[in-house]
Amino acid sequence: MFNWIKEFTRQGYLGALYPLLLLTGGVFLIVSCAEQYNISGNSSVSTLDGRMLYLKAPDSKAAMCSLDSCEVIHGKFNFMGMVDSTVFGEIFMDNEGFMPIVIEKGDISIFISNTEQRIVGSQLNDRLYRFLEQKNRIEEDIMNLSNQEAQWILSGVHPMIAHRRVAEKTNRMYNQLEELETDFIATNCNNILGHTFFNMLCSKYPYPILTSQINKIIKRSSAGFRKDPTVRTYIQAAEANMKLIENSNR
């Protein structure tokens, strides 16, 4: 249950990104009065009954702040509150985050079963979960390739040939995964999803750097995205680092 969502949160992506999300959050700030969100949930997972759920998002000091809490009663739960801007948050069960969510004005419905987690009523959440599901499928296929290599060898294929086949498939899948991420960020460059996952991608590196994937994202994204203070700062630092690396290799 919650395998791919747990993997998403287990790697600490959200926790590492909160300071960056605070910086990018200002881009989506609504100057007018706060708008109300209403998140209703239905669960067919019996072990959730009686558990407390918390809707959390980063506060002004980058600490996780509980916006609302509720108890799952007979498979139903509900969060309600006000937001000034679209926020990338997370649903916690006790102290464990298990479900990322875009918190925005309007009515949002969550459906949880042993095999599926689905959000309805929000275009951004629909995009988010469609992307995560596609990403998870590719990553699972990559993990299963090692078993396929063993099966080929047991069936009589020479180990070197089996390894080459797996390596070729692995490279194709990693390219597919990279294109999925690139397209997702570029397509959502003018909303919080694009900024969030761009920061997530960049946070994988020990220091700002321009990879071929990051260059593709920058070229395919809007001028507004490139002018965003966080993105612009990263690009400037990465360009400076690339010059240092180039000079050191001479």
N, C-alpha and C positions, 0 to 999 in steps of 0.2 A: 504493500500500500504506500502511496506517495513516493515511489522510488525516484522518479526523475525530478520531482520537486524537492525532495530531501537532498539529492545530489546538488541541485542548484544552490540551496542555502547552506549545505554542509561545507562547501568550499570557501565560505566566508565572503562571497561576492558582495552581498548587500552591506555587511558590516564594514568592509573595506571601502565601500563607495559612498558611505553617508556624507563625509565631508565634501566630496565632489558633487553629490546630489544637491547639497545645500547651495553650492555656488550656481549650479545650472537651474535650480528651482526658480530663481528670480526671473528667468526668461519667460516663464509661464505664469507669472503672478498676475492675478486679475485685480485691477485697481479698484473695481467696484466692490460692493458689499459682499460678504461671504455667501457662498451657495451651499445648500444642504445636500448631503449624500445619504442614501439609504441602501444598506447592503443586507439582503436577506439570504439566508442559507438553508439548504435542505441536505441532510445526510442520511444515507442508508447504512452507515457503518455503526453498528451497535456499540462498539467500544468508545465512541465519542460521546455518547449520552452521559450527562452529568459532568463533563469536563468543561473547564473554563477556557474560553478563547479570548484573545486580545488582539485588537487592531492597532498596529504600531507604525509610526513613521518618525524620521529624524527630527529633532527639535533644533532650535537656533544654535545649540552648542554641539550638534552632531551626535547627541545621545538619543537612543531609542526611547520614544515617548509613547505611552499608551493613549490613543485617542478615544477608545471605547472598549468595553469588555462585556461579555455575556456568557451565559451557561447554555450548553446544548441540551435542550429538553425535547424528548420524543423526536429527535432528529432535526429539530429546527433551532435556528439562532439568528440574531439580528444585530447589526451595528448601525448607528445613526449619529450624525453630527454635522458640523459646518466646516467647509474648507475655503480658503482664499485662493488656492491654486491647485493645480493637478499635482498629486504627490505619488511617488513610487514607494509603497510601503510593504507591509508583510503581516500576515496573520500568524499569531503565535498560539500554541497550545501549551499552557503552563509557561515554561521558560524556553521552549523550543519553537523556532520559526519553521513553518512547514508550507506556507503558501504565499508567494509574492502576489501583489495586487496593485493595480493603479487605482488610487482613490480620487474620484472626481465627482462633480455634481451629478445628480440624477439617481435613478433606481438601478441597482446592480444585484443580480441573483447568482448565487453560488450553489453548485450541485456537486456533492461528494459521494463517491461509492468506493468499493474496494478496487475497482479497475479504472476509474475515471474521476478527474477533477475538472469541472467546467464552469466558466463564468459567462453569463449572458447579460445583455443590456448595456455593454460598454464596448465601443469599437476598439479602444486601446487595449483592454484586457483580452479581447478576442484575438487581436494581433499578437499579443504577448504569448498567450498559451498555444496558439498555432505554431509560433516560432519555436517555443520550448519543446513541443512534442516532436517537431521535425528534427530538431537538434538532438534530442534524446534517441530517436530512431537511428540516426546516422552513427552516433557514438556507440550504441549497442551493437550495431553491425560491425563496427571496427573491433570491438572487444570479442565478438564471436569468430573473427577471422583466425585467431590462434587455434580454436577448436577445429576449424576447417582444414588448417594446415596439417594437424595431427591425423585427421581422417584421410586426407590424401596420401600421407606417408603410409598409413596402415593398409590402404588399398593398393599399395605397390608403386606409387609415384616416388621418384627419386627425391630425397630430402632437399637438394639444392633447387630442383625444379619447383617443388612445393613451396619453398621459401620465396622464390622469385615471384610466383603467382600471387602469394599473399602480399608481398611487398608492393606489387603493382596495384592490387586492389586497394590496399591501405592508402597508397598515395592518391588514388582517384577519390576515395571517400574523404580524405582530409581536404582535398581541393573542393569537393562538394560542400563540406562543412564550412570552409572558408568563404565560399561564394554565398552560402545561406546567410552567414553572419554579416558579410559585406552588404548584401542586398537589403537585409533587415534594417541595418543602421542607416543606409543611404535613403531608403524609402521613408523612414521615420525621423529623418534629420530635423524636421521642424516641430517635433513633439518630444515629450519627456522620454519615450522609449529609445529614440535614437541617441540622445545625450547619455542616458543611463548606460546603454550597452557599449557606446564608444568609450566611456570611462572605464567600464568593466574590461574591455579588450586591452586598453592601455595599461591598466593596473597589473596585467600579467608580467610586464617587463620591469626589471629592477630600476630603470631610469627611462626618461622619455626617448623614444627612438622611432624612426620612420621605417616601417617595414613595407613590403610591397602591398600588403593588405590595407594598411593604414593609408598609404598613398592613394589606393583605389577609392577608399571611402571619402577622403578629402576631395578628390576630383569629381566624384559622383554626387556629393552633397551640395546643398544650397549655399549661397553667399552668406546668408544669415547664420547658418551653422558654423561656417568657418570664422565668422566675426564674433561668435560667442566668446566671452572672456576666458572661460575654462579651456575651450578648444584652441583658441588663439595662443594662449599661454603654453599649452602642451606643444603645439606645432613649433613655436619659436624655440622652446627648450630642446625639442627633438632635432631641429635643424642645426642648432649650435652643437649638440652632441655628435651629430653625423659629421660635421666638419672636423671636430676633434678626432673622431675615429679615422676619418680619411687622412688627416695629417699624420697621425701616429703610424699609419700603415705605409707611409712613403719611405 
